[in-house]
Amino acid sequence: MSHISRIDLTRDFKAHRDEYMKAIEAVCEETAFSGGRFADKFDEEFAPFVGTAYACGLNNGTSALHLAMLALGVGPGDEVIVPANTYIATAWGVSYTGATPVFVDCTADTWQIDPDKIEERITERTKGIIGVHLYGQPFDFARVKEVADRHGLFIVEDCAQACGAKFEGRNVGSLGELGCFSFYPGKNLYAFGEGGSVTCDKEEYFRHMTRLKNQGCDRRYYHDEIGYNMRLEGVQGAVLSVSLKYLPEWTEKRRKIGLRYHKEITNPLITMQVHPENTDPVYHLFVITVPDHEDFVQYMADADVECNMHYPVPCHLQDAYKFLGYQVGDCPNAEYMASHCVTLPLFPEMTEEEVDRVIALCNAYGKE
Ligand SMILES: Cc1ncc(COP(=O)(O)O)c(C=O)c1O
């Protein structure tokens, strides 16, 4: 039986090779490699896709979170609420500014930041909340906003895993003050290398982030503040303009597979993420929990099916944040996720037979 990868990007390249190569060639012909026309063109397409006035293309999603914090004036002494169940980069942006991430547990069923647990972590230093639309599933923006508004806090959305997902009919990235995206290969909208973006409606944020990513200057060689080199590469902009056209089709395919998994995987040993009715998830990662995740991943590997884990250590217990003094038991739901999660294969080009096989293996697990 043939191997099933957790994700296989070669199928997309094979299907659209000519279009991708033409786009890359156009950049080479103009040598518009760093920033430039092709990167700007993608920004102009991405903002209306998300539903914001601006998109600021960047070199990766970690920079997006970093610049979002700087645009909002976060700095040393400040605190920003971050979910414990996320990829670590959500917290890096806060730490890079000298501020402190304050980790909050996820709910037991949606696995997203728990709006009921935010308030108890707010202090007079808290400046805002970063919510993460984890695994492609929008977090409960409305309830997080109630808390944020009560305390005068900003909300930044980490949309790295949820490009095209909707909360109450609105695109993620257009809900909060700023939306941060990653186009890392394997994300549901991905570049042929690194890429990221911050979306927003306020011109002031856009101008500031544009200056920061360009070494702190609006006019070449005149540096108004300490800046960074965080520009989106031209080749990545050109590739992303091609991929963005296909994103709705890819999302539809992901949804079909995700819904099949939800309906047809009936093994009581397997628990799936709850998708509230007011959300349209994009099934970036299909995460389940099982009693013994190491055993499950090995069982699938024995059948030549690759699975992995998102994520095996919650942010608050990472060694990098040991100095903050968190203990096991501080975020029990996130800790449960870390020790029970498995990510099943899911990508738009999966064949029906491959999906059938994953479902059959999941249903047979624990019954041999
Ligand atoms: C939730 C989340 N936030 C931030 C990032 C960081 O993005 P990048 O890898 O492009 O820096 C990622 C992706 O890796 C992510 O999954």
The ligand as an SDF file (V2000), in Angstrom:
LIG
                    3D

 16 16  0  0  0  0  0  0  0  0999 V2000
   -0.1490   29.9030   15.1780 C   0  0  0  0  0  0  0  0  0  0  0  0
    1.1280   30.3550   14.5290 C   0  0  0  0  0  0  0  0  0  0  0  0
    1.6170   31.5690   14.8100 N   0  0  0  0  0  0  0  0  0  0  0  0
    2.7390   32.0250   14.2450 C   0  0  0  0  0  0  0  0  0  0  0  0
    3.4600   31.2570   13.3410 C   0  0  0  0  0  0  0  0  0  0  0  0
    4.7570   31.7800   12.8280 C   0  0  0  0  0  0  0  0  0  0  0  0
    4.8170   31.9000   11.4430 O   0  0  0  0  0  0  0  0  0  0  0  0
    6.2060   31.7350   10.6570 P   0  0  0  0  0  0  0  0  0  0  0  0
    6.6210   30.3070   10.7480 O   0  0  0  0  0  0  0  0  0  0  0  0
    5.8550   32.1610    9.2700 O   0  0  0  0  0  0  0  0  0  0  0  0
    7.1780   32.6500   11.2840 O   0  0  0  0  0  0  0  0  0  0  0  0
    2.9640   29.9980   12.9890 C   0  0  0  0  0  0  0  0  0  0  0  0
    3.6180   29.1470   11.9720 C   0  0  0  0  0  0  0  0  0  0  0  0
    4.5950   28.5530   12.0490 O   0  0  0  0  0  0  0  0  0  0  0  0
    1.7880   29.5190   13.6220 C   0  0  0  0  0  0  0  0  0  0  0  0
    1.3200   28.3010   13.3530 O   0  0  0  0  0  0  0  0  0  0  0  0
  1  2  1  0
  2  3  1  0
  2 15  2  0
  3  4  2  0
  4  5  1  0
  5  6  1  0
  5 12  2  0
  6  7  1  0
  7  8  1  0
  8  9  2  0
  8 10  1  0
  8 11  1  0
 12 13  1  0
 12 15  1  0
 13 14  2  0
 15 16  1  0
M  END
$$$$
